[in-house]
Amino acid sequence: MVLDGNAIGGLLLEVFAADMTSALATCAACGAVRPVAETMVYLRAPGTVVRCRTCTNVLMVISSARGLHCVDLNGLAALQASGTSD
Ligand SMILES: [Zn+2]
């Protein structure tokens, strides 16, 4: 079953300490820029896989063990929180 980024809003809040569902994710493979909420999310052990809706490239892998979250962002060219002046 494929979910969208809203499904992991709570998880992302834990990982980034911010609401990332409205952040803009830039795919490193195809360059598509979309809100995290619009990505495709696969919840399966041992981690959560976030894929680009345009090219299905893996954007993020979030695995959790012993209460710690390990985040692989190799598939992202950029992740920009919206609405903030960085
Ligand atoms: Zn892509």
PDB file of the backbone (N, CA, C, O) and the ligand in Angstrom, with CONECT records:
HET     ZN  A 101       1
ATOM      1  N   MET A   1       0.841  -1.189   0.000  1.00  0.00           N
ATOM      2  CA  MET A   1       0.000   0.000   0.000  1.00  0.00           C
ATOM      3  C   MET A   1       0.884   1.250   0.000  1.00  0.00           C
ATOM      4  O   MET A   1       1.859   1.337   0.746  1.00  0.00           O
ATOM      5  N   VAL A   2       0.532   2.187  -0.829  1.00  0.00           N
ATOM      6  CA  VAL A   2       1.295   3.426  -0.917  1.00  0.00           C
ATOM      7  C   VAL A   2       0.552   4.540  -0.191  1.00  0.00           C
ATOM      8  O   VAL A   2      -0.625   4.798  -0.444  1.00  0.00           O
ATOM      9  N   LEU A   3       1.261   5.182   0.705  1.00  0.00           N
ATOM     10  CA  LEU A   3       0.698   6.317   1.424  1.00  0.00           C
ATOM     11  C   LEU A   3       1.336   7.592   0.882  1.00  0.00           C
ATOM     12  O   LEU A   3       2.146   7.547  -0.043  1.00  0.00           O
ATOM     13  N   ASP A   4       0.958   8.740   1.473  1.00  0.00           N
ATOM     14  CA  ASP A   4       1.660   9.961   1.096  1.00  0.00           C
ATOM     15  C   ASP A   4       2.354  10.551   2.323  1.00  0.00           C
ATOM     16  O   ASP A   4       2.261  10.023   3.431  1.00  0.00           O
ATOM     17  N   GLY A   5       3.041  11.647   2.092  1.00  0.00           N
ATOM     18  CA  GLY A   5       3.884  12.215   3.142  1.00  0.00           C
ATOM     19  C   GLY A   5       3.147  12.607   4.399  1.00  0.00           C
ATOM     20  O   GLY A   5       3.741  12.693   5.474  1.00  0.00           O
ATOM     21  N   ASN A   6       1.846  12.847   4.270  1.00  0.00           N
ATOM     22  CA  ASN A   6       1.079  13.190   5.472  1.00  0.00           C
ATOM     23  C   ASN A   6       1.082  12.048   6.480  1.00  0.00           C
ATOM     24  O   ASN A   6       0.941  12.266   7.683  1.00  0.00           O
ATOM     25  N   ALA A   7       1.246  10.824   5.974  1.00  0.00           N
ATOM     26  CA  ALA A   7       1.201   9.654   6.838  1.00  0.00           C
ATOM     27  C   ALA A   7       2.385   9.604   7.804  1.00  0.00           C
ATOM     28  O   ALA A   7       2.316   8.961   8.851  1.00  0.00           O
ATOM     29  N   ILE A   8       3.472  10.290   7.441  1.00  0.00           N
ATOM     30  CA  ILE A   8       4.648  10.244   8.303  1.00  0.00           C
ATOM     31  C   ILE A   8       4.947  11.617   8.892  1.00  0.00           C
ATOM     32  O   ILE A   8       6.070  11.894   9.313  1.00  0.00           O
ATOM     33  N   GLY A   9       3.927  12.475   8.918  1.00  0.00           N
ATOM     34  CA  GLY A   9       4.102  13.804   9.498  1.00  0.00           C
ATOM     35  C   GLY A   9       4.606  13.742  10.932  1.00  0.00           C
ATOM     36  O   GLY A   9       5.483  14.507  11.334  1.00  0.00           O
ATOM     37  N   GLY A  10       4.032  12.811  11.696  1.00  0.00           N
ATOM     38  CA  GLY A  10       4.432  12.679  13.088  1.00  0.00           C
ATOM     39  C   GLY A  10       5.854  12.182  13.230  1.00  0.00           C
ATOM     40  O   GLY A  10       6.608  12.647  14.085  1.00  0.00           O
ATOM     41  N   LEU A  11       6.215  11.224  12.375  1.00  0.00           N
ATOM     42  CA  LEU A  11       7.578  10.688  12.392  1.00  0.00           C
ATOM     43  C   LEU A  11       8.583  11.773  12.008  1.00  0.00           C
ATOM     44  O   LEU A  11       9.625  11.923  12.645  1.00  0.00           O
ATOM     45  N   LEU A  12       8.256  12.519  10.966  1.00  0.00           N
ATOM     46  CA  LEU A  12       9.153  13.597  10.522  1.00  0.00           C
ATOM     47  C   LEU A  12       9.280  14.672  11.595  1.00  0.00           C
ATOM     48  O   LEU A  12      10.338  15.279  11.760  1.00  0.00           O
ATOM     49  N   LEU A  13       8.190  14.899  12.319  1.00  0.00           N
ATOM     50  CA  LEU A  13       8.236  15.872  13.402  1.00  0.00           C
ATOM     51  C   LEU A  13       9.227  15.420  14.475  1.00  0.00           C
ATOM     52  O   LEU A  13       9.957  16.231  15.044  1.00  0.00           O
ATOM     53  N   GLU A  14       9.239  14.113  14.741  1.00  0.00           N
ATOM     54  CA  GLU A  14      10.208  13.587  15.704  1.00  0.00           C
ATOM     55  C   GLU A  14      11.637  13.716  15.201  1.00  0.00           C
ATOM     56  O   GLU A  14      12.543  14.061  15.959  1.00  0.00           O
ATOM     57  N   VAL A  15      11.831  13.437  13.913  1.00  0.00           N
ATOM     58  CA  VAL A  15      13.179  13.414  13.345  1.00  0.00           C
ATOM     59  C   VAL A  15      13.748  14.812  13.183  1.00  0.00           C
ATOM     60  O   VAL A  15      14.894  15.070  13.550  1.00  0.00           O
ATOM     61  N   PHE A  16      12.944  15.717  12.631  1.00  0.00           N
ATOM     62  CA  PHE A  16      13.442  17.045  12.290  1.00  0.00           C
ATOM     63  C   PHE A  16      13.034  18.114  13.295  1.00  0.00           C
ATOM     64  O   PHE A  16      13.461  19.263  13.191  1.00  0.00           O
ATOM     65  N   ALA A  17      12.210  17.737  14.265  1.00  0.00           N
ATOM     66  CA  ALA A  17      11.702  18.694  15.247  1.00  0.00           C
ATOM     67  C   ALA A  17      11.007  19.859  14.565  1.00  0.00           C
ATOM     68  O   ALA A  17      11.046  20.991  15.047  1.00  0.00           O
ATOM     69  N   ALA A  18      10.374  19.570  13.442  1.00  0.00           N
ATOM     70  CA  ALA A  18       9.619  20.592  12.721  1.00  0.00           C
ATOM     71  C   ALA A  18       8.603  19.880  11.842  1.00  0.00           C
ATOM     72  O   ALA A  18       8.775  18.711  11.497  1.00  0.00           O
ATOM     73  N   ASP A  19       7.554  20.587  11.488  1.00  0.00           N
ATOM     74  CA  ASP A  19       6.572  20.016  10.566  1.00  0.00           C
ATOM     75  C   ASP A  19       7.157  20.048   9.165  1.00  0.00           C
ATOM     76  O   ASP A  19       7.286  21.112   8.560  1.00  0.00           O
ATOM     77  N   MET A  20       7.511  18.871   8.649  1.00  0.00           N
ATOM     78  CA  MET A  20       8.170  18.811   7.351  1.00  0.00           C
ATOM     79  C   MET A  20       7.214  18.481   6.211  1.00  0.00           C
ATOM     80  O   MET A  20       7.635  18.423   5.056  1.00  0.00           O
ATOM     81  N   THR A  21       5.943  18.265   6.512  1.00  0.00           N
ATOM     82  CA  THR A  21       5.059  17.845   5.425  1.00  0.00           C
ATOM     83  C   THR A  21       4.908  18.939   4.369  1.00  0.00           C
ATOM     84  O   THR A  21       4.632  18.647   3.205  1.00  0.00           O
ATOM     85  N   SER A  22       5.088  20.185   4.769  1.00  0.00           N
ATOM     86  CA  SER A  22       4.977  21.273   3.793  1.00  0.00           C
ATOM     87  C   SER A  22       6.333  21.695   3.250  1.00  0.00           C
ATOM     88  O   SER A  22       6.417  22.580   2.398  1.00  0.00           O
ATOM     89  N   ALA A  23       7.405  21.057   3.746  1.00  0.00           N
ATOM     90  CA  ALA A  23       8.740  21.371   3.230  1.00  0.00           C
ATOM     91  C   ALA A  23       8.856  20.901   1.784  1.00  0.00           C
ATOM     92  O   ALA A  23       8.207  19.937   1.378  1.00  0.00           O
ATOM     93  N   LEU A  24       9.685  21.589   1.020  1.00  0.00           N
ATOM     94  CA  LEU A  24       9.855  21.236  -0.384  1.00  0.00           C
ATOM     95  C   LEU A  24      11.040  20.302  -0.547  1.00  0.00           C
ATOM     96  O   LEU A  24      12.164  20.627  -0.166  1.00  0.00           O
ATOM     97  N   ALA A  25      10.770  19.140  -1.117  1.00  0.00           N
ATOM     98  CA  ALA A  25      11.810  18.153  -1.353  1.00  0.00           C
ATOM     99  C   ALA A  25      12.194  18.166  -2.829  1.00  0.00           C
ATOM    100  O   ALA A  25      11.334  18.074  -3.705  1.00  0.00           O
ATOM    101  N   THR A  26      13.486  18.281  -3.093  1.00  0.00           N
ATOM    102  CA  THR A  26      13.975  18.255  -4.465  1.00  0.00           C
ATOM    103  C   THR A  26      14.604  16.899  -4.742  1.00  0.00           C
ATOM    104  O   THR A  26      15.552  16.494  -4.068  1.00  0.00           O
ATOM    105  N   CYS A  27      14.072  16.203  -5.735  1.00  0.00           N
ATOM    106  CA  CYS A  27      14.569  14.880  -6.081  1.00  0.00           C
ATOM    107  C   CYS A  27      15.951  14.986  -6.724  1.00  0.00           C
ATOM    108  O   CYS A  27      16.154  15.766  -7.654  1.00  0.00           O
ATOM    109  N   ALA A  28      16.895  14.194  -6.220  1.00  0.00           N
ATOM    110  CA  ALA A  28      18.246  14.231  -6.763  1.00  0.00           C
ATOM    111  C   ALA A  28      18.322  13.559  -8.125  1.00  0.00           C
ATOM    112  O   ALA A  28      19.274  13.788  -8.872  1.00  0.00           O
ATOM    113  N   ALA A  29      17.340  12.737  -8.459  1.00  0.00           N
ATOM    114  CA  ALA A  29      17.386  12.004  -9.719  1.00  0.00           C
ATOM    115  C   ALA A  29      16.744  12.785 -10.866  1.00  0.00           C
ATOM    116  O   ALA A  29      17.323  12.876 -11.949  1.00  0.00           O
ATOM    117  N   CYS A  30      15.557  13.348 -10.640  1.00  0.00           N
ATOM    118  CA  CYS A  30      14.839  13.995 -11.744  1.00  0.00           C
ATOM    119  C   CYS A  30      14.655  15.492 -11.532  1.00  0.00           C
ATOM    120  O   CYS A  30      14.231  16.198 -12.447  1.00  0.00           O
ATOM    121  N   GLY A  31      14.964  15.976 -10.351  1.00  0.00           N
ATOM    122  CA  GLY A  31      14.884  17.412 -10.108  1.00  0.00           C
ATOM    123  C   GLY A  31      13.500  17.923  -9.755  1.00  0.00           C
ATOM    124  O   GLY A  31      13.307  19.125  -9.573  1.00  0.00           O
ATOM    125  N   ALA A  32      12.535  17.019  -9.656  1.00  0.00           N
ATOM    126  CA  ALA A  32      11.180  17.442  -9.308  1.00  0.00           C
ATOM    127  C   ALA A  32      11.169  18.045  -7.902  1.00  0.00           C
ATOM    128  O   ALA A  32      11.827  17.538  -6.993  1.00  0.00           O
ATOM    129  N   VAL A  33      10.424  19.116  -7.740  1.00  0.00           N
ATOM    130  CA  VAL A  33      10.292  19.763  -6.439  1.00  0.00           C
ATOM    131  C   VAL A  33       8.841  19.658  -5.994  1.00  0.00           C
ATOM    132  O   VAL A  33       7.937  20.159  -6.661  1.00  0.00           O
ATOM    133  N   ARG A  34       8.631  19.000  -4.857  1.00  0.00           N
ATOM    134  CA  ARG A  34       7.278  18.810  -4.353  1.00  0.00           C
ATOM    135  C   ARG A  34       7.278  18.922  -2.833  1.00  0.00           C
ATOM    136  O   ARG A  34       8.292  18.684  -2.178  1.00  0.00           O
ATOM    137  N   PRO A  35       6.130  19.286  -2.291  1.00  0.00           N
ATOM    138  CA  PRO A  35       6.005  19.205  -0.833  1.00  0.00           C
ATOM    139  C   PRO A  35       6.160  17.749  -0.385  1.00  0.00           C
ATOM    140  O   PRO A  35       5.745  16.824  -1.083  1.00  0.00           O
ATOM    141  N   VAL A  36       6.749  17.569   0.762  1.00  0.00           N
ATOM    142  CA  VAL A  36       6.914  16.217   1.309  1.00  0.00           C
ATOM    143  C   VAL A  36       5.571  15.501   1.399  1.00  0.00           C
ATOM    144  O   VAL A  36       5.497  14.283   1.234  1.00  0.00           O
ATOM    145  N   ALA A  37       4.509  16.264   1.661  1.00  0.00           N
ATOM    146  CA  ALA A  37       3.178  15.669   1.780  1.00  0.00           C
ATOM    147  C   ALA A  37       2.746  14.945   0.517  1.00  0.00           C
ATOM    148  O   ALA A  37       1.882  14.069   0.566  1.00  0.00           O
ATOM    149  N   GLU A  38       3.345  15.308  -0.623  1.00  0.00           N
ATOM    150  CA  GLU A  38       2.936  14.715  -1.898  1.00  0.00           C
ATOM    151  C   GLU A  38       3.850  13.591  -2.368  1.00  0.00           C
ATOM    152  O   GLU A  38       3.679  13.067  -3.469  1.00  0.00           O
ATOM    153  N   THR A  39       4.817  13.221  -1.540  1.00  0.00           N
ATOM    154  CA  THR A  39       5.683  12.116  -1.922  1.00  0.00           C
ATOM    155  C   THR A  39       4.943  10.791  -1.714  1.00  0.00           C
ATOM    156  O   THR A  39       3.876  10.758  -1.100  1.00  0.00           O
ATOM    157  N   MET A  40       5.510   9.720  -2.220  1.00  0.00           N
ATOM    158  CA  MET A  40       4.941   8.391  -1.998  1.00  0.00           C
ATOM    159  C   MET A  40       5.687   7.746  -0.845  1.00  0.00           C
ATOM    160  O   MET A  40       6.917   7.727  -0.817  1.00  0.00           O
ATOM    161  N   VAL A  41       4.931   7.222   0.101  1.00  0.00           N
ATOM    162  CA  VAL A  41       5.524   6.668   1.310  1.00  0.00           C
ATOM    163  C   VAL A  41       5.175   5.190   1.446  1.00  0.00           C
ATOM    164  O   VAL A  41       4.013   4.797   1.334  1.00  0.00           O
ATOM    165  N   TYR A  42       6.178   4.399   1.685  1.00  0.00           N
ATOM    166  CA  TYR A  42       5.998   2.966   1.900  1.00  0.00           C
ATOM    167  C   TYR A  42       6.420   2.651   3.322  1.00  0.00           C
ATOM    168  O   TYR A  42       7.580   2.830   3.693  1.00  0.00           O
ATOM    169  N   LEU A  43       5.466   2.179   4.118  1.00  0.00           N
ATOM    170  CA  LEU A  43       5.779   1.810   5.494  1.00  0.00           C
ATOM    171  C   LEU A  43       6.052   0.319   5.538  1.00  0.00           C
ATOM    172  O   LEU A  43       5.127  -0.492   5.494  1.00  0.00           O
ATOM    173  N   ARG A  44       7.316  -0.037   5.626  1.00  0.00           N
ATOM    174  CA  ARG A  44       7.610  -1.454   5.769  1.00  0.00           C
ATOM    175  C   ARG A  44       8.924  -1.642   6.512  1.00  0.00           C
ATOM    176  O   ARG A  44       9.857  -0.845   6.409  1.00  0.00           O
ATOM    177  N   ALA A  45       8.950  -2.706   7.246  1.00  0.00           N
ATOM    178  CA  ALA A  45      10.113  -2.978   8.071  1.00  0.00           C
ATOM    179  C   ALA A  45      11.343  -3.143   7.186  1.00  0.00           C
ATOM    180  O   ALA A  45      11.233  -3.634   6.063  1.00  0.00           O
ATOM    181  N   PRO A  46      12.486  -2.749   7.665  1.00  0.00           N
ATOM    182  CA  PRO A  46      12.727  -2.127   8.967  1.00  0.00           C
ATOM    183  C   PRO A  46      12.661  -0.611   8.922  1.00  0.00           C
ATOM    184  O   PRO A  46      13.017   0.051   9.897  1.00  0.00           O
ATOM    185  N   GLY A  47      12.217  -0.057   7.824  1.00  0.00           N
ATOM    186  CA  GLY A  47      12.220   1.401   7.760  1.00  0.00           C
ATOM    187  C   GLY A  47      11.084   1.953   6.947  1.00  0.00           C
ATOM    188  O   GLY A  47      10.284   1.215   6.370  1.00  0.00           O
ATOM    189  N   THR A  48      11.028   3.253   6.911  1.00  0.00           N
ATOM    190  CA  THR A  48      10.039   3.967   6.107  1.00  0.00           C
ATOM    191  C   THR A  48      10.739   4.495   4.864  1.00  0.00           C
ATOM    192  O   THR A  48      11.761   5.174   4.962  1.00  0.00           O
ATOM    193  N   VAL A  49      10.192   4.185   3.700  1.00  0.00           N
ATOM    194  CA  VAL A  49      10.811   4.594   2.448  1.00  0.00           C
ATOM    195  C   VAL A  49       9.947   5.668   1.794  1.00  0.00           C
ATOM    196  O   VAL A  49       8.745   5.485   1.600  1.00  0.00           O
ATOM    197  N   VAL A  50      10.575   6.780   1.461  1.00  0.00           N
ATOM    198  CA  VAL A  50       9.883   7.894   0.810  1.00  0.00           C
ATOM    199  C   VAL A  50      10.401   7.998  -0.617  1.00  0.00           C
ATOM    200  O   VAL A  50      11.602   8.133  -0.848  1.00  0.00           O
ATOM    201  N   ARG A  51       9.466   7.932  -1.582  1.00  0.00           N
ATOM    202  CA  ARG A  51       9.871   7.954  -2.988  1.00  0.00           C
ATOM    203  C   ARG A  51       9.327   9.163  -3.725  1.00  0.00           C
ATOM    204  O   ARG A  51       8.282   9.710  -3.370  1.00  0.00           O
ATOM    205  N   CYS A  52      10.056   9.571  -4.761  1.00  0.00           N
ATOM    206  CA  CYS A  52       9.629  10.644  -5.648  1.00  0.00           C
ATOM    207  C   CYS A  52       8.405  10.183  -6.429  1.00  0.00           C
ATOM    208  O   CYS A  52       8.398   9.089  -6.992  1.00  0.00           O
ATOM    209  N   ARG A  53       7.354  11.032  -6.464  1.00  0.00           N
ATOM    210  CA  ARG A  53       6.151  10.658  -7.175  1.00  0.00           C
ATOM    211  C   ARG A  53       6.352  10.734  -8.695  1.00  0.00           C
ATOM    212  O   ARG A  53       5.590  10.141  -9.459  1.00  0.00           O
ATOM    213  N   THR A  54       7.368  11.458  -9.116  1.00  0.00           N
ATOM    214  CA  THR A  54       7.613  11.615 -10.549  1.00  0.00           C
ATOM    215  C   THR A  54       8.418  10.443 -11.125  1.00  0.00           C
ATOM    216  O   THR A  54       8.064   9.897 -12.170  1.00  0.00           O
ATOM    217  N   CYS A  55       9.494  10.062 -10.443  1.00  0.00           N
ATOM    218  CA  CYS A  55      10.393   9.057 -11.026  1.00  0.00           C
ATOM    219  C   CYS A  55      10.597   7.844 -10.124  1.00  0.00           C
ATOM    220  O   CYS A  55      11.312   6.919 -10.508  1.00  0.00           O
ATOM    221  N   THR A  56      10.007   7.819  -8.964  1.00  0.00           N
ATOM    222  CA  THR A  56      10.078   6.756  -7.962  1.00  0.00           C
ATOM    223  C   THR A  56      11.469   6.583  -7.337  1.00  0.00           C
ATOM    224  O   THR A  56      11.718   5.600  -6.639  1.00  0.00           O
ATOM    225  N   ASN A  57      12.366   7.528  -7.586  1.00  0.00           N
ATOM    226  CA  ASN A  57      13.651   7.512  -6.893  1.00  0.00           C
ATOM    227  C   ASN A  57      13.420   7.543  -5.368  1.00  0.00           C
ATOM    228  O   ASN A  57      12.504   8.212  -4.888  1.00  0.00           O
ATOM    229  N   VAL A  58      14.242   6.826  -4.631  1.00  0.00           N
ATOM    230  CA  VAL A  58      14.139   6.864  -3.170  1.00  0.00           C
ATOM    231  C   VAL A  58      14.713   8.174  -2.653  1.00  0.00           C
ATOM    232  O   VAL A  58      15.899   8.456  -2.826  1.00  0.00           O
ATOM    233  N   LEU A  59      13.863   8.969  -2.018  1.00  0.00           N
ATOM    234  CA  LEU A  59      14.290  10.266  -1.494  1.00  0.00           C
ATOM    235  C   LEU A  59      14.832  10.146  -0.080  1.00  0.00           C
ATOM    236  O   LEU A  59      15.874  10.712   0.250  1.00  0.00           O
ATOM    237  N   MET A  60      14.126   9.415   0.734  1.00  0.00           N
ATOM    238  CA  MET A  60      14.495   9.292   2.142  1.00  0.00           C
ATOM    239  C   MET A  60      14.240   7.877   2.628  1.00  0.00           C
ATOM    240  O   MET A  60      13.284   7.224   2.210  1.00  0.00           O
ATOM    241  N   VAL A  61      15.094   7.420   3.503  1.00  0.00           N
ATOM    242  CA  VAL A  61      14.826   6.187   4.216  1.00  0.00           C
ATOM    243  C   VAL A  61      14.979   6.492   5.704  1.00  0.00           C
ATOM    244  O   VAL A  61      16.028   6.957   6.148  1.00  0.00           O
ATOM    245  N   ILE A  62      13.940   6.228   6.450  1.00  0.00           N
ATOM    246  CA  ILE A  62      13.979   6.483   7.886  1.00  0.00           C
ATOM    247  C   ILE A  62      13.826   5.151   8.600  1.00  0.00           C
ATOM    248  O   ILE A  62      12.787   4.498   8.505  1.00  0.00           O
ATOM    249  N   SER A  63      14.858   4.758   9.307  1.00  0.00           N
ATOM    250  CA  SER A  63      14.770   3.526  10.065  1.00  0.00           C
ATOM    251  C   SER A  63      14.896   3.854  11.542  1.00  0.00           C
ATOM    252  O   SER A  63      15.623   4.764  11.940  1.00  0.00           O
ATOM    253  N   SER A  64      14.181   3.101  12.328  1.00  0.00           N
ATOM    254  CA  SER A  64      14.146   3.373  13.756  1.00  0.00           C
ATOM    255  C   SER A  64      14.556   2.137  14.525  1.00  0.00           C
ATOM    256  O   SER A  64      14.089   1.033  14.247  1.00  0.00           O
ATOM    257  N   ALA A  65      15.429   2.332  15.490  1.00  0.00           N
ATOM    258  CA  ALA A  65      15.871   1.232  16.329  1.00  0.00           C
ATOM    259  C   ALA A  65      16.216   1.768  17.703  1.00  0.00           C
ATOM    260  O   ALA A  65      16.859   2.808  17.840  1.00  0.00           O
ATOM    261  N   ARG A  66      15.786   1.055  18.697  1.00  0.00           N
ATOM    262  CA  ARG A  66      16.066   1.419  20.084  1.00  0.00           C
ATOM    263  C   ARG A  66      15.725   2.873  20.366  1.00  0.00           C
ATOM    264  O   ARG A  66      16.438   3.558  21.100  1.00  0.00           O
ATOM    265  N   GLY A  67      14.632   3.339  19.780  1.00  0.00           N
ATOM    266  CA  GLY A  67      14.193   4.689  20.057  1.00  0.00           C
ATOM    267  C   GLY A  67      14.933   5.766  19.302  1.00  0.00           C
ATOM    268  O   GLY A  67      14.649   6.952  19.467  1.00  0.00           O
ATOM    269  N   LEU A  68      15.896   5.360  18.462  1.00  0.00           N
ATOM    270  CA  LEU A  68      16.636   6.337  17.673  1.00  0.00           C
ATOM    271  C   LEU A  68      16.213   6.236  16.220  1.00  0.00           C
ATOM    272  O   LEU A  68      15.953   5.146  15.711  1.00  0.00           O
ATOM    273  N   HIS A  69      16.147   7.381  15.555  1.00  0.00           N
ATOM    274  CA  HIS A  69      15.803   7.397  14.148  1.00  0.00           C
ATOM    275  C   HIS A  69      17.068   7.619  13.316  1.00  0.00           C
ATOM    276  O   HIS A  69      17.856   8.523  13.594  1.00  0.00           O
ATOM    277  N   CYS A  70      17.246   6.790  12.306  1.00  0.00           N
ATOM    278  CA  CYS A  70      18.365   6.942  11.397  1.00  0.00           C
ATOM    279  C   CYS A  70      17.797   7.377  10.050  1.00  0.00           C
ATOM    280  O   CYS A  70      16.946   6.692   9.483  1.00  0.00           O
ATOM    281  N   VAL A  71      18.262   8.506   9.542  1.00  0.00           N
ATOM    282  CA  VAL A  71      17.681   9.077   8.334  1.00  0.00           C
ATOM    283  C   VAL A  71      18.712   9.124   7.215  1.00  0.00           C
ATOM    284  O   VAL A  71      19.790   9.697   7.368  1.00  0.00           O
ATOM    285  N   ASP A  72      18.366   8.518   6.100  1.00  0.00           N
ATOM    286  CA  ASP A  72      19.208   8.560   4.908  1.00  0.00           C
ATOM    287  C   ASP A  72      18.547   9.501   3.904  1.00  0.00           C
ATOM    288  O   ASP A  72      17.450   9.233   3.415  1.00  0.00           O
ATOM    289  N   LEU A  73      19.224  10.597   3.608  1.00  0.00           N
ATOM    290  CA  LEU A  73      18.647  11.605   2.710  1.00  0.00           C
ATOM    291  C   LEU A  73      19.392  11.650   1.380  1.00  0.00           C
ATOM    292  O   LEU A  73      19.342  12.665   0.686  1.00  0.00           O
ATOM    293  N   ASN A  74      20.074  10.583   1.016  1.00  0.00           N
ATOM    294  CA  ASN A  74      20.920  10.602  -0.177  1.00  0.00           C
ATOM    295  C   ASN A  74      20.151  10.891  -1.458  1.00  0.00           C
ATOM    296  O   ASN A  74      20.719  11.413  -2.416  1.00  0.00           O
ATOM    297  N   GLY A  75      18.871  10.559  -1.484  1.00  0.00           N
ATOM    298  CA  GLY A  75      18.094  10.756  -2.703  1.00  0.00           C
ATOM    299  C   GLY A  75      17.558  12.160  -2.877  1.00  0.00           C
ATOM    300  O   GLY A  75      16.913  12.473  -3.878  1.00  0.00           O
ATOM    301  N   LEU A  76      17.831  13.008  -1.892  1.00  0.00           N
ATOM    302  CA  LEU A  76      17.332  14.385  -1.942  1.00  0.00           C
ATOM    303  C   LEU A  76      18.443  15.332  -2.378  1.00  0.00           C
ATOM    304  O   LEU A  76      19.554  15.287  -1.850  1.00  0.00           O
ATOM    305  N   ALA A  77      18.133  16.187  -3.344  1.00  0.00           N
ATOM    306  CA  ALA A  77      19.078  17.245  -3.700  1.00  0.00           C
ATOM    307  C   ALA A  77      18.939  18.394  -2.709  1.00  0.00           C
ATOM    308  O   ALA A  77      19.910  19.085  -2.402  1.00  0.00           O
ATOM    309  N   ALA A  78      17.716  18.589  -2.213  1.00  0.00           N
ATOM    310  CA  ALA A  78      17.478  19.659  -1.242  1.00  0.00           C
ATOM    311  C   ALA A  78      16.203  19.363  -0.479  1.00  0.00           C
ATOM    312  O   ALA A  78      15.293  18.706  -0.985  1.00  0.00           O
ATOM    313  N   LEU A  79      16.155  19.857   0.741  1.00  0.00           N
ATOM    314  CA  LEU A  79      14.942  19.757   1.544  1.00  0.00           C
ATOM    315  C   LEU A  79      14.789  21.111   2.226  1.00  0.00           C
ATOM    316  O   LEU A  79      15.550  21.456   3.130  1.00  0.00           O
ATOM    317  N   GLN A  80      13.804  21.863   1.780  1.00  0.00           N
ATOM    318  CA  GLN A  80      13.665  23.236   2.224  1.00  0.00           C
ATOM    319  C   GLN A  80      12.366  23.448   2.956  1.00  0.00           C
ATOM    320  O   GLN A  80      11.286  23.310   2.382  1.00  0.00           O
ATOM    321  N   ALA A  81      12.470  23.781   4.215  1.00  0.00           N
ATOM    322  CA  ALA A  81      11.275  24.070   4.993  1.00  0.00           C
ATOM    323  C   ALA A  81      10.629  25.327   4.427  1.00  0.00           C
ATOM    324  O   ALA A  81      11.307  26.318   4.157  1.00  0.00           O
ATOM    325  N   SER A  82       9.332  25.279   4.251  1.00  0.00           N
ATOM    326  CA  SER A  82       8.633  26.429   3.694  1.00  0.00           C
ATOM    327  C   SER A  82       8.165  27.338   4.815  1.00  0.00           C
ATOM    328  O   SER A  82       7.982  26.895   5.949  1.00  0.00           O
ATOM    329  N   GLY A  83       7.977  28.574   4.504  1.00  0.00           N
ATOM    330  CA  GLY A  83       7.432  29.500   5.470  1.00  0.00           C
ATOM    331  C   GLY A  83       8.417  29.960   6.522  1.00  0.00           C
ATOM    332  O   GLY A  83       8.036  30.635   7.479  1.00  0.00           O
ATOM    333  N   THR A  84       9.673  29.605   6.358  1.00  0.00           N
ATOM    334  CA  THR A  84      10.671  30.072   7.310  1.00  0.00           C
ATOM    335  C   THR A  84      11.709  30.913   6.578  1.00  0.00           C
ATOM    336  O   THR A  84      12.028  30.664   5.416  1.00  0.00           O
ATOM    337  N   SER A  85      12.212  31.883   7.261  1.00  0.00           N
ATOM    338  CA  SER A  85      13.292  32.673   6.678  1.00  0.00           C
ATOM    339  C   SER A  85      14.596  32.129   7.228  1.00  0.00           C
ATOM    340  O   SER A  85      15.002  32.488   8.334  1.00  0.00           O
ATOM    341  N   ASP A  86      15.237  31.292   6.492  1.00  0.00           N
ATOM    342  CA  ASP A  86      16.453  30.613   6.946  1.00  0.00           C
ATOM    343  C   ASP A  86      17.671  31.527   6.871  1.00  0.00           C
ATOM    344  O   ASP A  86      18.777  31.111   7.217  1.00  0.00           O
TER     345      ASP A  86
HETATM  346 ZN    ZN A 101      12.397  12.121  -9.056  1.00  0.00          ZN2+
END
